[in-house]
């Protein structure tokens, strides 16, 4: 979809919701989703700083909270083993989805329709929802 079409759709949505963005400017910022670890000697990284943002959704609050709790436990007890396995599993799943979408430009509409079709099926809905949220 072209940028113009996306903006047109966005403006239609804003109008429907009665949201005024007069004077606002469009901005974007890179998100750090390149996880390389959280513990570097006596330096600890959590959340965005650790690259724990989910690539597909851009969500980072939940990983920040979990990683902060884990690092807090590690600081209190140096023998504590940090566990963010669920976050890393979801990051991997979203990475795969993002790569499929980025690399399938010509079949993106088919993939989009397939995802909607699967989301309407109870057996897939919960699995897809769990990956994306």
Secondary structure, DSSP 4 states (H G I P E B T S, - for coil): --HHHHHHHHHHHHHHTT---TT--------------SEETTEE--GGGGT-S-TTT---HHHHHHHHHHHHHHHH-TT-----HHHHHHHHHHHHHHHHHHT-GGGHHHHHHHHHHHHTSHHHHHHHHHHH-
